Amino acid sequence: MKASKKRFRIGAQSDPVEFVSWLLNTLHADLKTSKKNMSIIYECFQGELEVVKEIPNTRINETSKMPFLMLGLDLPPPPLFKDVMEKNIIPQ
């Protein structure tokens, strides 16, 4: 609670995504080395997203890579899973 300057309080509900983001960034800032601004946090948790842009009417694709610590994904609406008869919804 002290480290977050009372942003996250014990016993009070808050956004878990915001907390994980704050925790990873704080740990990274405290543990980073001088070379390339890297830390054990980035080595363990950082991912890389490859984005492929297709240019219409050509066979050329532009590829770029973007680093991330947290990746948000949209989930399809429920039910995600049904049984073989497609009547019973399988718990998620």
Secondary structure, DSSP 8 states (H G I E B T S, - for coil): -TTTTTSS-TTS---HHHHHHHHHHHHHHHH--SSTT--HHHHHH-EEEEEEEE-TTSS-EEEEEEEES--------S---B-TTS-SB---
